[in-house]
Amino acid sequence: MSANSRMTIAVHVLTWMALVRGRGREVVTSDQIAASVNTNPVVIRRSLADLRDAGVVVVRHGAGAGWSLAREAEAISLLDVYEAVRDGGPFALHRNEPNQACPVGRGIRPALSRVYDHAEEAVRRELARVSVADVLRDTLAA
């Protein structure tokens, strides 16, 4: 089972956009971003659409078309990114109802729901304290 990389791709996209903004280029294309991520521009456009819908990036059409950050990188938290791209919480319960005649099947969902809710609260707190600018600084220092 592979981990969902939507969050990682979105943070990569925004970090790269923050880097090039700092170098004087406001508007970038999905092709340019895709070269950094080393993926297809379609994957980048999907990520950018989620980020646009959340107000993290804006798109410009026509001459000079492309994408730019909607606000400074310091003002974009990883929680903003998480909320833009997440599809449910970090953990999921069974797709099908467990066997309710079994004591484990009957109690597993409520037990795990409590644990998962606490874990997500901790994840959200940590993501809220880190900005895209922080990730850029750490990335460049690596």
C-alpha positions as a Markdown table, in Angstrom:
| # | Residue | x | y | z |
|---|---|---|---|---|
| 1 | Met | 0.0 | 0.0 | 0.0 |
| 2 | Ser | 1.5 | 3.3 | -1.0 |
| 3 | Ala | 1.0 | 6.6 | 0.8 |
| 4 | Asn | -1.1 | 9.3 | -0.7 |
| 5 | Ser | 1.4 | 11.8 | -2.2 |
| 6 | Arg | -1.1 | 14.6 | -3.0 |
| 7 | Met | 0.0 | 16.6 | 0.1 |
| 8 | Thr | 3.7 | 16.2 | -0.8 |
| 9 | Ile | 3.2 | 17.2 | -4.4 |
| 10 | Ala | 1.2 | 20.3 | -3.4 |
| 11 | Val | 3.8 | 21.4 | -0.9 |
| 12 | His | 6.5 | 20.8 | -3.5 |
| 13 | Val | 4.6 | 22.9 | -6.0 |
| 14 | Leu | 4.1 | 25.8 | -3.5 |
| 15 | Thr | 7.7 | 25.7 | -2.3 |
| 16 | Trp | 9.0 | 25.9 | -5.8 |
| 17 | Met | 6.6 | 28.7 | -6.6 |
| 18 | Ala | 7.9 | 30.6 | -3.5 |
| 19 | Leu | 11.5 | 30.0 | -4.6 |
| 20 | Val | 10.9 | 31.5 | -8.1 |
| 21 | Arg | 8.8 | 34.3 | -6.7 |
| 22 | Gly | 11.8 | 35.2 | -4.5 |
| 23 | Arg | 13.9 | 35.3 | -7.7 |
| 24 | Gly | 11.5 | 37.8 | -9.3 |
| 25 | Arg | 9.1 | 35.5 | -11.3 |
| 26 | Glu | 5.5 | 35.8 | -10.2 |
| 27 | Val | 3.7 | 33.7 | -12.8 |
| 28 | Val | 4.8 | 30.1 | -13.7 |
| 29 | Thr | 3.3 | 27.4 | -15.9 |
| 30 | Ser | 2.4 | 23.8 | -14.9 |
| 31 | Asp | 5.1 | 22.6 | -17.3 |
| 32 | Gln | 7.7 | 24.6 | -15.4 |
| 33 | Ile | 6.5 | 23.3 | -12.1 |
| 34 | Ala | 6.3 | 19.7 | -13.4 |
| 35 | Ala | 10.0 | 19.8 | -14.3 |
| 36 | Ser | 10.8 | 20.3 | -10.6 |
| 37 | Val | 8.4 | 17.7 | -9.4 |
| 38 | Asn | 9.4 | 15.3 | -12.2 |
| 39 | Thr | 5.9 | 14.4 | -13.1 |
| 40 | Asn | 3.3 | 15.1 | -15.8 |
| 41 | Pro | 1.9 | 18.6 | -16.0 |
| 42 | Val | -1.6 | 17.1 | -15.7 |
| 43 | Val | -0.8 | 16.0 | -12.2 |
| 44 | Ile | 0.4 | 19.5 | -11.4 |
| 45 | Arg | -2.7 | 21.1 | -12.9 |
| 46 | Arg | -4.9 | 18.9 | -10.7 |
| 47 | Ser | -3.0 | 19.9 | -7.6 |
| 48 | Leu | -3.1 | 23.6 | -8.6 |
| 49 | Ala | -6.9 | 23.4 | -9.2 |
| 50 | Asp | -7.3 | 22.1 | -5.6 |
| 51 | Leu | -5.0 | 24.9 | -4.3 |
| 52 | Arg | -6.9 | 27.5 | -6.4 |
| 53 | Asp | -10.2 | 26.4 | -5.0 |
| 54 | Ala | -8.8 | 26.9 | -1.5 |
| 55 | Gly | -7.5 | 30.4 | -2.4 |
| 56 | Val | -3.8 | 29.4 | -2.1 |
| 57 | Val | -2.9 | 30.1 | -5.7 |
| 58 | Val | -4.4 | 32.1 | -8.5 |
| 59 | Val | -4.5 | 31.5 | -12.3 |
| 60 | Arg | -4.0 | 34.0 | -15.0 |
| 61 | His | -5.5 | 33.3 | -18.5 |
| 62 | Gly | -4.5 | 34.8 | -21.8 |
| 63 | Ala | -1.2 | 36.5 | -22.6 |
| 64 | Gly | 1.3 | 35.7 | -19.8 |
| 65 | Ala | -0.9 | 32.8 | -18.6 |
| 66 | Gly | 0.2 | 30.8 | -15.6 |
| 67 | Trp | -0.1 | 30.4 | -11.8 |
| 68 | Ser | 1.0 | 32.4 | -8.9 |
| 69 | Leu | 0.8 | 32.3 | -5.1 |
| 70 | Ala | -2.3 | 34.1 | -3.8 |
| 71 | Arg | -0.4 | 35.4 | -0.8 |
| 72 | Glu | 3.1 | 35.4 | 0.6 |
| 73 | Ala | 4.6 | 32.0 | 1.4 |
| 74 | Glu | 4.9 | 33.0 | 5.1 |
| 75 | Ala | 1.1 | 33.2 | 5.2 |
| 76 | Ile | 0.4 | 29.8 | 3.7 |
| 77 | Ser | 0.5 | 27.1 | 6.4 |
| 78 | Leu | 0.8 | 23.4 | 5.6 |
| 79 | Leu | -2.6 | 23.1 | 7.2 |
| 80 | Asp | -3.9 | 25.3 | 4.4 |
| 81 | Val | -2.4 | 22.9 | 1.9 |
| 82 | Tyr | -3.7 | 19.8 | 3.8 |
| 83 | Glu | -7.2 | 21.2 | 3.8 |
| 84 | Ala | -6.9 | 22.0 | 0.1 |
| 85 | Val | -5.8 | 18.5 | -1.0 |
| 86 | Arg | -7.1 | 16.1 | 1.6 |
| 87 | Asp | -9.6 | 13.5 | 0.8 |
| 88 | Gly | -10.9 | 12.5 | 4.2 |
| 89 | Gly | -8.6 | 12.3 | 7.3 |
| 90 | Pro | -5.2 | 10.8 | 7.5 |
| 91 | Phe | -6.7 | 7.4 | 8.4 |
| 92 | Ala | -9.7 | 5.6 | 7.1 |
| 93 | Leu | -12.0 | 3.0 | 8.7 |
| 94 | His | -13.2 | -0.1 | 6.9 |
| 95 | Arg | -14.9 | 0.4 | 3.6 |
| 96 | Asn | -17.5 | -2.3 | 4.6 |
| 97 | Glu | -19.3 | -2.6 | 7.9 |
| 98 | Pro | -17.4 | -5.2 | 10.1 |
| 99 | Asn | -19.2 | -8.2 | 11.4 |
| 100 | Gln | -21.4 | -6.8 | 14.2 |
| 101 | Ala | -21.8 | -10.3 | 15.7 |
| 102 | Cys | -18.1 | -10.3 | 16.4 |
| 103 | Pro | -17.0 | -8.4 | 19.6 |
| 104 | Val | -14.0 | -6.9 | 17.7 |
| 105 | Gly | -16.1 | -6.1 | 14.6 |
| 106 | Arg | -18.7 | -4.4 | 16.7 |
| 107 | Gly | -16.3 | -2.2 | 18.7 |
| 108 | Ile | -13.4 | -1.5 | 16.3 |
| 109 | Arg | -14.8 | 1.5 | 14.6 |
| 110 | Pro | -15.7 | 3.5 | 17.7 |
| 111 | Ala | -12.4 | 2.6 | 19.3 |
| 112 | Leu | -10.3 | 3.6 | 16.3 |
| 113 | Ser | -12.4 | 6.7 | 15.6 |
| 114 | Arg | -11.4 | 8.2 | 18.9 |
| 115 | Val | -7.7 | 7.4 | 18.3 |
| 116 | Tyr | -7.8 | 8.7 | 14.8 |
| 117 | Asp | -9.6 | 11.9 | 15.8 |
| 118 | His | -6.9 | 12.6 | 18.4 |
| 119 | Ala | -4.1 | 11.8 | 15.8 |
| 120 | Glu | -5.7 | 14.1 | 13.3 |
| 121 | Glu | -5.9 | 16.9 | 15.8 |
| 122 | Ala | -2.1 | 16.5 | 16.5 |
| 123 | Val | -1.4 | 16.5 | 12.7 |
| 124 | Arg | -3.4 | 19.6 | 12.2 |
| 125 | Arg | -1.6 | 21.4 | 15.1 |
| 126 | Glu | 1.8 | 20.6 | 13.6 |
| 127 | Leu | 0.8 | 21.5 | 10.1 |
| 128 | Ala | -0.6 | 24.9 | 11.3 |
| 129 | Arg | 2.7 | 25.9 | 12.8 |
| 130 | Val | 4.8 | 25.3 | 9.6 |
| 131 | Ser | 4.6 | 27.7 | 6.6 |
| 132 | Val | 5.6 | 27.2 | 3.0 |
| 133 | Ala | 8.3 | 29.7 | 3.7 |
| 134 | Asp | 9.6 | 27.4 | 6.5 |
| 135 | Val | 9.7 | 24.5 | 4.1 |
| 136 | Leu | 11.6 | 26.6 | 1.5 |
| 137 | Arg | 14.2 | 27.6 | 4.1 |
| 138 | Asp | 14.6 | 24.0 | 5.3 |
| 139 | Thr | 14.8 | 22.7 | 1.7 |
| 140 | Leu | 17.5 | 25.2 | 0.7 |
| 141 | Ala | 19.4 | 24.4 | 3.8 |
| 142 | Ala | 19.4 | 20.6 | 3.1 |
